[in-house]
Amino acid sequence: MNAGAAMARALCAIDVRRGVLERYRHVSQVADLLENWDRSVDYWEVFSALNANDPAIDVYRVLSARFGGPSVEYGVGLGRVAAKVRPTFGVDISPRMIEKAQVSADLAATRLLVADMADVVLPELVSYSYVAFSHFNAFDHSELFGSFANIRKNSLDGGGFVFDMRTPARYRGLQSRLGERFLGHSGDGWEFWVTFGQRERDLFSITCEYQVLGGQSTTIGPFLERAYSDEQVAELLLDAGWELVEPDSYASVDPYRGSVTDRLWVVQARSGPLRSGRR
Ligand SMILES: C[S@@+](CC[C@H](N)C(=O)[O-])C[C@H]1O[C@@H](n2cnc3c(N)ncnc32)[C@H](O)[C@@H]1O
C-alpha cells in the first residue's frame, strides 16, 4: 500500500471510531467495548482458531446457498465464518481485525471494508446479509434498530438477513451467577476468567480477562449486554423493513455453547412502504 492510501485508510479508521464513540458517549462502557475490538485481536485469533469448525458456521453457509449472492458479513472479524461462507463483502468496525483478515487466502475474493454496520453504504445491494456471533446484545435499542435499518438499506427486496442473538434465558442463568468469577480453560493453553454482574434490570456486565499461551493476563472487558426478548427483536426488525419469513421455524443453534440454546433469526427484506417512519 502506498503512503497516500495508508494515510487515507488511517483517517477512515479514525472517522469510524469517532462516530461510534460519539453515538455511545452516554454509555462509556459500550464505547470501551468497541475500542476493545481493536485491542482484543490476539484473543480473537485464539478463539477463531479453536472454533474454526464450529457447527453454527455451517448454518450460515447453507443459508448463503439458499439466498444467493452478492452477499455480506457484517462484523466479519478475522474471517472465521467468512472463510467458509465466502461472502462478496466483509465489513468490520475494527481496522486491526480487517488488517489481519486481509492476509487470509480464504478471503481473497471477499472485499473487506472498515466501517460501522449502522451506516456503511455497500458498493452494491446484496441478496444475503449475515451477522455471526457478533454481540448484537451489546448494542442498545437505537444502535440495534440503526443496524437493522441500514442492513435493510443495503439489501435487495426479498434478500435474506440471518443473525444470532442470545436469548433472555441465557441471562437468567447469568443473574444466578451474579458476582461469581468463573475460570475456564480452552484446552489449548488458553485460560480465561469471566466475572458476572448486573447494572439494571436488562443490562448485564461480563468482565473478561484472558491469558493466551502463557503470556501476560490482559483485561478485554467489560462487555455490557442487554437481554432482548424475542418480541422486542421482532418489533425492531419489522420497523426496520424486514419480515419474519419463518416465524415458527427459524433454526435454533447453539453459537455461544452452554446449557441454554440461543436463537438464529432468519428474516427477509420486505418491499413496499415501511411500517414506521423511523428510518
Ligand atoms: C464477536 S466478533 C465475531 C467475528 C466473526 N463474525 C466470527 O464469528 O468469528 C464481533 C466482530 O464485530 C465487529 N463489530 C462490532 N461492532 C460493529 C459494528 N457496529 N459494525 C461493524 N462491525 C462491528 C467487531 O470488531 C468484531 O470483529
PDBQT file of the ligand as one rigid body, heavy atoms in Angstrom, charges set to zero:
ROOT
HETATM    1  C1  LIG A 301     -17.519 -11.450  18.273  1.00  0.00    +0.000 C 
HETATM    2  S1  LIG A 301     -16.643 -10.883  16.845  1.00  0.00    +0.000 S 
HETATM    3  C2  LIG A 301     -17.253 -12.004  15.595  1.00  0.00    +0.000 C 
HETATM    4  C3  LIG A 301     -16.335 -12.117  14.392  1.00  0.00    +0.000 C 
HETATM    5  C4  LIG A 301     -16.816 -13.136  13.341  1.00  0.00    +0.000 C 
HETATM    6  N1  LIG A 301     -18.188 -12.860  12.912  1.00  0.00    +0.000 N 
HETATM    7  C5  LIG A 301     -16.724 -14.556  13.898  1.00  0.00    +0.000 C 
HETATM    8  O1  LIG A 301     -17.764 -15.147  14.226  1.00  0.00    +0.000 OA
HETATM    9  O2  LIG A 301     -15.593 -15.053  14.011  1.00  0.00    +0.000 OA
HETATM   10  C6  LIG A 301     -17.586  -9.419  16.537  1.00  0.00    +0.000 C 
HETATM   11  C7  LIG A 301     -16.984  -8.532  15.441  1.00  0.00    +0.000 C 
HETATM   12  O3  LIG A 301     -17.930  -7.495  15.175  1.00  0.00    +0.000 OA
HETATM   13  C8  LIG A 301     -17.215  -6.278  14.975  1.00  0.00    +0.000 C 
HETATM   14  N2  LIG A 301     -18.149  -5.176  15.248  1.00  0.00    +0.000 N 
HETATM   15  C9  LIG A 301     -18.650  -4.766  16.458  1.00  0.00    +0.000 A 
HETATM   16  N3  LIG A 301     -19.484  -3.722  16.291  1.00  0.00    +0.000 NA
HETATM   17  C10 LIG A 301     -19.525  -3.472  14.942  1.00  0.00    +0.000 A 
HETATM   18  C11 LIG A 301     -20.216  -2.508  14.135  1.00  0.00    +0.000 A 
HETATM   19  N4  LIG A 301     -21.023  -1.594  14.676  1.00  0.00    +0.000 N 
HETATM   20  N5  LIG A 301     -20.019  -2.545  12.787  1.00  0.00    +0.000 NA
HETATM   21  C12 LIG A 301     -19.193  -3.450  12.216  1.00  0.00    +0.000 A 
HETATM   22  N6  LIG A 301     -18.503  -4.386  12.932  1.00  0.00    +0.000 NA
HETATM   23  C13 LIG A 301     -18.677  -4.394  14.275  1.00  0.00    +0.000 A 
HETATM   24  C14 LIG A 301     -16.036  -6.378  15.927  1.00  0.00    +0.000 C 
HETATM   25  O4  LIG A 301     -14.967  -5.536  15.569  1.00  0.00    +0.000 OA
HETATM   26  C15 LIG A 301     -15.681  -7.864  15.837  1.00  0.00    +0.000 C 
HETATM   27  O5  LIG A 301     -14.698  -8.115  14.862  1.00  0.00    +0.000 OA
ENDROOT
TORSDOF 0
